[in-house]
Amino acid sequence: EPEVTQTPSHQVTQMGQEVILRCVPISNHLYFYWYRQILGQKVEFLVSFYNNEISEKSEIFDDQFSVERPDGSNFTLKIRSTKLEDSAMYFCASRPQGPSHEQYFGPGTRLTVT
Amino acid sequence: AQSVTQPDIHITVSEGASLELRCNYSYGATPYLFWYVQSPGQGLQLLLKYFSGDTLVQGIKGFEAEFKRSQSSFNLRKPSVHWSDAAEYFCAVGASNAGNMLTFGGGTRLMVKP
């Protein structure tokens, strides 16, 4: 069964450094998402991406964040200058076009900012 | 704005007992509703979803949920809990616009006593 994959599984970085989190969505999916979950808190929407552009973003997704689909398979989330409060689990999700709105989630990348 | 409330942060049930996890949502239009399960250190797995039609939906692992529009609820049930059901359960509502961001509840952590 196809699945969403994410790399790395755990990333440790120093405050102020740039990080890129990578995702490979399911191959025939057209909508892509990033969510985050701060430890002990709810899962929060960051951004949705369709047709090579952002379709929606939350207030969390400020100028420090960017997304890109650099090729036909990868979907990346970049944080330009990490802050301590960016420490969280970041989930990528994708879904196909059509009436089904089911999103398929990857296993997540745990980002630790020190 | 859409929102989801899961009133119970923790629930403990005995193995073999029945289970009901509560979920209340707020959304201005017909909602798309989901239940996801997250085992420790894992990603989010879809248990079931409601888009339209029959208000009682069946999911994987013997779970079911009932959509009650009058109560703005989408409670998750299982007639007999297994020890392997111990996990965190998230209810989510999906927007009906093209971006279809998911808004999650705070989650309910289920513990199962032997």
Interface residues (C-beta under 8 A of the other chain):
Chain A: Y31 Y33 Y35 Q41 K42 V43 E44 F45 S48 Y50 S55 E56 S58 F91 A93 R95 P99 S100 H101 E102 Q103 Y104 F105 G106 P107 G108
Chain B: Y32 F34 Y36 Q42 G43 L44 Q45 L46 K49 F51 F90 A92 G94 S96 N97 A98 G99 N100 M101 L102 T103 F104 G105 G106 G107
